[in-house]
Amino acid sequence: PKLLKYAQDKVDEEKFLYFQEDVESWFEFMSTLDFVVSTRIHGGMAGISNEIPTIIVPSDLRILELVNAMILPHIPYEDAIEKNFTSLAELMAAANKDFKEFEINRRNRVK
């Protein structure tokens, strides 16, 4: 995977998880997590759908537009690359998030 190219020795490939292409097994796995960090909108939404604290790192403008439209917790891609986060607490503190506005926005879109 591309992750290995960029992460070099920081990632243990034996800990990678691969899934079948059905949503049920993916969501079943997601429900076991404590926290989700995703560069893709579907990964982030899977975390949010399973009520897991989630931060999205938009890797392109399409994802950034969706994140902004839905008021999803996120960190700009450049910040994720440039800053040396050493904990999830630091990552969460740096995230652009407004849970009250997210919930208002979500409820208005469901109507």
ABEGO torsion letter per residue (X at the ends): XAAAAAAEAABBAAABBBBBABAAAAAAAAAABABBBBABAAAAAAAAAAGBBBBBBBABAAAAAAAAAAGBBBBBAAAAAABBBABAAAAAAABBBBAAAAAAAAAAAAX
